[in-house]
Amino acid sequence: MKTGKSRFTRTLSFALILGQLALLASCGGSDTPSGNSSDATASGATGDKSGYTDEMREYFDPIPAENLGGEFRVGVGAEGQFHIAEENGDIINDALYRRNLAVSTLYGVEMKEIVTKDDNVTSSVLAGDDAYDAYFVNLYRNAAKLATADMLTDVNSIDSLNLDAIWWDQNLLDTTTIAGKQFFLAGDIDYTLYGRTIALFFNKAKMKDMTDENIYQLVLDGKWTFDKFDSLQKNATQDLNGDAKMDDQDSYGVIYSAVHASVLYSASGGRIVENNNGNFTLVMDNNRNMDVITKIFDITLGASEYCYNTDKESQDGIWDRVLVMFRNKQALFQSTVLYNAIKQRSMEDDFGILPYPKYDEAQENYYATSYNGNKVFVIPKTVSETERVGKILNALCFEGRFTVKPAFYDEALGTKFIRDDESKEMLDIIFNNIIYDVGFMYNLNSLGDLIRNMHKKGNTNFASEYAKMKVAAQTELDDLIKMIDEME
């Protein structure tokens, strides 16, 4: 069985070899950027830029051609999430097409996409029907529900997946392994790991009107904190039309939904469940996290006049409205998924991208989360040829490192839509620090929704609400660990 320690060690060795190869390439006069730094890779990052020379790819290519034959059947929630019929000039579409084509050619398999839903996958497994080789599903709640129903294969048992490799998301693998078992796969195989990560967009022209400070340098200096964010959001708010009421005709510090409060908690390093070498503990009520939550409600609910909260507005066309508001310089910040950078391509003012702020300067790292947006691959328990499936998924993830990730990270975001080099540096920080939380993933006694729901209701008495839920959440956590430990 693979352990977190061995995975970390092998990942670090991959990074060190990459560094050596990059050094050799630079000594040879190549202008190709160097590979990953050991620090970035050792932290479990999957968002570092490719920067590979041909020599690096050849060295790391672990996949000999083999005629596996047959179909590779992937269940998806909507058409086009896995199988791409042809290239059409779209960067992401064409990258996914090339990823699939390379693996189809390598293994002599036909890629097949089956539009389905969780209930169908469950019914298939219960019937003993080997109908899917893999299922591409939302990580939070959906994938976790399948895992707790004992519908999934423990991917740690499949050697051919090569889970120690840097193209897999090591943070996910290490943080969410329970009782030595892991059910979820993410990494360079697909762009949603990056595209559904939540960050802060900021309007550069509006920022320039307010301050001479270099916001990017604040981030790099470790001074981008809750307090700094709060100060900026308050100074940016204006009643533009002078009608003494704030609506979508006015200017705000930040546009957000109630998810923003939960993302701030994750950005502070706060967790529902802390995983300490496989020991899982409920931690929302420790002293630091309680202080963090008090601060979050202070800079959201306590500063509501400075925030355009989409949950309190008419939902008819709300997301189109907020895109227009941000373009029209009606918000300094917008909390949104990174994929929406593509939707801002027609924006006249330049905009930049920032990680969510730290709680305070004493916090070591910035942290990012998708909240509930990114997808994972899972393997149904009825799959009979697990090593075959492992080979194909590993090859898809490996190819994704050279096709899908560069297409989204460097081209779609970095070249076409992000307008400054500093924002690209911010992406490195964001993607190198994507975190996961078992408590949120399995939504223990609805604790994953607690901060968000309290924000929606305007309730700031966290200690009281948490006390009502903690005992049942602890029982669910204990039962979860026991259940997974006993799975065969």
Backbone hydrogen bonds, N-H to C=O, Kabsch-Sander energy under -0.5 kcal/mol:
donor,donor_aa,acceptor,acceptor_aa,energy
7,R,3,T,-2.2
8,F,4,G,-2.5
9,T,5,K,-2.5
10,R,6,S,-2.5
11,T,7,R,-2.4
12,L,8,F,-2.5
13,S,9,T,-2.1
14,F,10,R,-2.2
15,A,11,T,-2.1
16,L,12,L,-2.4
17,I,13,S,-2.3
18,L,14,F,-2.4
19,G,15,A,-2.4
20,Q,16,L,-2.0
21,L,17,I,-2.7
22,A,18,L,-2.8
23,L,19,G,-2.2
24,L,20,Q,-2.4
25,A,21,L,-2.5
26,S,22,A,-2.4
27,C,23,L,-2.4
28,G,24,L,-1.4
29,G,26,S,-1.5
30,S,25,A,-2.1
41,T,37,S,-2.0
42,A,38,S,-2.6
43,S,39,D,-1.4
44,G,41,T,-1.9
45,A,40,A,-1.6
46,T,431,F,-0.8
47,G,431,F,-0.5
57,R,53,T,-2.0
58,E,54,D,-2.5
59,Y,55,E,-2.3
60,F,56,M,-2.5
61,D,57,R,-1.4
66,E,106,L,-1.9
68,L,66,E,-1.4
68,L,107,Y,-1.9
69,G,107,Y,-1.8
72,F,110,E,-2.9
73,R,71,E,-0.6
74,V,72,F,-0.6
74,V,112,K,-2.9
75,G,73,R,-0.5
75,G,134,A,-2.7
76,V,114,I,-2.4
81,Q,78,A,-1.4
85,A,83,H,-0.5
94,D,90,D,-2.8
95,A,91,I,-1.7
96,L,92,I,-2.4
97,Y,93,N,-2.1
98,R,94,D,-2.4
99,R,95,A,-2.4
100,N,96,L,-2.3
101,L,97,Y,-2.6
102,A,98,R,-2.4
103,V,99,R,-1.7
104,S,100,N,-2.7
105,T,101,L,-2.5
106,L,102,A,-2.2
107,Y,103,V,-2.3
108,G,104,S,-1.5
109,V,104,S,-0.9
110,E,70,G,-2.4
111,M,109,V,-0.5
112,K,72,F,-2.8
114,I,74,V,-2.7
115,V,113,E,-0.5
116,T,76,V,-3.2
120,N,117,K,-0.6
121,V,117,K,-1.9
122,T,118,D,-2.7
123,S,119,D,-2.6
124,S,120,N,-2.3
125,V,121,V,-2.3
126,L,122,T,-2.7
127,A,123,S,-1.8
128,G,125,V,-1.5
129,D,124,S,-2.9
130,D,128,G,-0.6
131,A,129,D,-2.1
133,D,73,R,-2.4
134,A,73,R,-1.7
135,Y,378,V,-2.5
136,F,75,G,-3.2
137,V,135,Y,-0.7
137,V,376,V,-2.6
139,L,374,N,-2.3
141,R,441,M,-1.6
142,N,140,Y,-2.7
143,A,138,N,-2.0
144,A,139,L,-1.0
145,K,141,R,-2.5
146,L,142,N,-1.8
147,A,143,A,-2.1
148,T,144,A,-2.6
149,A,145,K,-1.3
150,D,147,A,-1.7
151,M,146,L,-2.3
153,T,379,I,-3.2
155,V,153,T,-0.8
155,V,182,Q,-2.8
156,N,182,Q,-0.6
157,S,154,D,-1.7
158,I,155,V,-1.8
159,D,157,S,-0.8
161,L,158,I,-1.4
162,N,159,D,-1.7
165,A,162,N,-2.1
168,W,165,A,-1.5
169,D,186,A,-2.9
170,Q,168,W,-1.1
171,N,44,G,-1.1
173,L,169,D,-2.0
174,D,170,Q,-2.7
175,T,171,N,-2.5
176,T,172,L,-2.0
178,I,181,K,-2.3
181,K,178,I,-2.4
185,L,377,F,-1.6
188,D,167,W,-2.5
190,D,187,G,-1.2
193,L,190,D,-0.5
194,Y,191,Y,-1.4
195,G,191,Y,-3.2
196,R,192,T,-2.1
197,T,194,Y,-1.3
198,I,369,T,-2.5
199,A,336,T,-2.7
200,L,354,L,-2.4
201,F,199,A,-0.5
201,F,334,Q,-2.6
202,F,352,G,-2.3
203,N,332,L,-2.0
204,K,202,F,-0.7
204,K,350,D,-2.2
205,A,350,D,-0.7
207,M,203,N,-2.4
208,K,204,K,-2.5
209,D,205,A,-1.7
210,M,206,K,-0.9
210,M,207,M,-0.7
211,T,207,M,-2.2
215,I,213,E,-1.0
218,L,214,N,-1.8
219,V,215,I,-1.7
220,L,216,Y,-2.3
221,D,217,Q,-2.5
222,G,219,V,-1.6
223,K,218,L,-2.7
224,W,218,L,-0.7
225,T,223,K,-1.2
226,F,358,K,-1.6
229,F,225,T,-2.6
230,D,226,F,-2.7
231,S,227,D,-2.3
232,L,228,K,-2.1
233,Q,229,F,-2.5
234,K,230,D,-1.9
235,N,231,S,-1.8
236,A,232,L,-1.2
237,T,234,K,-0.9
238,Q,251,S,-2.1
240,L,238,Q,-1.3
242,G,239,D,-1.0
247,D,245,K,-0.6
250,D,247,D,-1.9
251,S,238,Q,-2.4
252,Y,330,Q,-2.7
253,G,306,Y,-2.3
254,V,306,Y,-1.2
255,I,333,F,-1.6
256,Y,308,Y,-2.3
260,H,257,S,-2.2
261,A,258,A,-1.2
262,S,258,A,-0.8
263,V,259,V,-2.5
264,L,260,H,-2.4
265,Y,261,A,-1.5
266,S,262,S,-2.0
267,A,263,V,-2.8
268,S,264,L,-1.5
269,G,266,S,-1.8
270,G,265,Y,-1.9
274,E,281,T,-2.9
276,N,274,E,-0.7
276,N,279,N,-2.7
277,N,275,N,-0.7
279,N,276,N,-1.3
280,F,278,G,-0.6
281,T,274,E,-1.9
283,V,272,I,-1.9
284,M,272,I,-0.6
286,N,283,V,-1.9
290,M,286,N,-2.3
291,D,287,N,-2.0
292,V,288,R,-2.6
293,I,289,N,-2.5
294,T,290,M,-2.0
295,K,291,D,-2.1
296,I,292,V,-2.5
297,F,293,I,-2.3
298,D,294,T,-1.6
299,I,295,K,-2.2
300,T,296,I,-0.7
302,G,297,F,-2.7
303,A,300,T,-0.7
304,S,301,L,-1.2
306,Y,303,A,-2.1
307,C,304,S,-1.4
308,Y,254,V,-2.8
309,N,307,C,-1.0
310,T,256,Y,-2.9
310,T,308,Y,-0.8
312,K,309,N,-1.7
313,E,310,T,-1.2
317,G,315,Q,-0.8
318,I,315,Q,-1.3
321,R,317,G,-2.1
322,V,318,I,-2.3
323,L,319,W,-1.5
324,V,320,D,-1.9
325,M,321,R,-2.6
326,F,322,V,-2.3
327,R,323,L,-2.0
328,N,324,V,-2.2
329,K,326,F,-1.4
330,Q,325,M,-2.6
332,L,252,Y,-1.7
333,F,253,G,-1.9
334,Q,201,F,-2.0
335,S,255,I,-2.7
336,T,199,A,-2.1
336,T,334,Q,-0.6
338,L,197,T,-2.3
339,Y,195,G,-2.5
340,N,337,V,-1.6
341,A,338,L,-2.2
342,I,339,Y,-1.5
344,Q,340,N,-0.8
344,Q,341,A,-0.7
345,R,342,I,-1.2
347,M,344,Q,-1.8
352,G,202,F,-2.5
354,L,200,L,-2.8
358,K,224,W,-2.6
363,Q,360,D,-1.3
368,A,433,N,-2.5
372,N,370,S,-2.4
373,G,370,S,-1.0
376,V,137,V,-3.0
377,F,185,L,-2.7
378,V,135,Y,-2.4
381,K,151,M,-2.9
383,V,380,P,-1.6
386,T,384,S,-0.9
389,V,385,E,-2.1
390,G,386,T,-2.7
391,K,387,E,-2.2
392,I,388,R,-1.9
393,L,389,V,-2.7
394,N,390,G,-2.5
395,A,391,K,-2.2
396,L,392,I,-2.4
397,C,393,L,-2.4
398,F,394,N,-2.7
399,E,395,A,-2.8
400,G,396,L,-2.0
401,R,397,C,-1.1
401,R,398,F,-0.8
402,F,398,F,-0.6
402,F,399,E,-1.2
403,T,399,E,-0.9
405,K,400,G,-3.0
407,A,403,T,-1.9
408,F,404,V,-2.2
409,Y,405,K,-3.2
410,D,405,K,-0.5
410,D,406,P,-1.4
411,E,406,P,-2.2
412,A,407,A,-3.7
413,L,408,F,-2.3
414,G,409,Y,-1.1
415,T,411,E,-1.0
416,K,411,E,-2.8
417,F,412,A,-0.6
417,F,413,L,-0.7
418,I,413,L,-3.2
419,R,351,F,-0.6
424,K,420,D,-1.0
425,E,421,D,-1.7
426,M,422,E,-2.0
427,L,423,S,-2.0
428,D,424,K,-1.5
429,I,425,E,-1.6
430,I,426,M,-2.6
431,F,427,L,-3.2
432,N,428,D,-1.8
433,N,430,I,-1.3
434,I,431,F,-0.7
435,I,368,A,-2.7
441,M,437,D,-3.0
442,Y,438,V,-2.5
444,L,439,G,-1.5
446,S,443,N,-2.2
447,L,444,L,-2.5
449,D,446,S,-1.3
450,L,447,L,-1.0
451,I,447,L,-0.5
453,N,449,D,-3.0
454,M,450,L,-2.6
455,H,451,I,-2.3
456,K,452,R,-2.3
457,K,453,N,-1.9
458,G,454,M,-0.9
458,G,455,H,-0.8
459,N,454,M,-2.4
460,T,458,G,-0.5
462,F,460,T,-2.0
465,E,461,N,-1.8
466,Y,462,F,-3.2
467,A,463,A,-1.9
468,K,464,S,-1.3
469,M,465,E,-0.7
469,M,466,Y,-1.1
470,K,466,Y,-1.9
471,V,467,A,-0.5
473,A,469,M,-2.1
474,Q,470,K,-2.8
475,T,471,V,-2.0
476,E,472,A,-2.3
477,L,473,A,-2.5
478,D,474,Q,-2.7
479,D,475,T,-2.6
480,L,476,E,-2.5
481,I,477,L,-2.4
482,K,478,D,-2.3
483,M,479,D,-2.8
484,I,480,L,-2.5
485,D,481,I,-2.3
486,E,482,K,-1.7
487,M,483,M,-0.6
487,M,484,I,-0.9
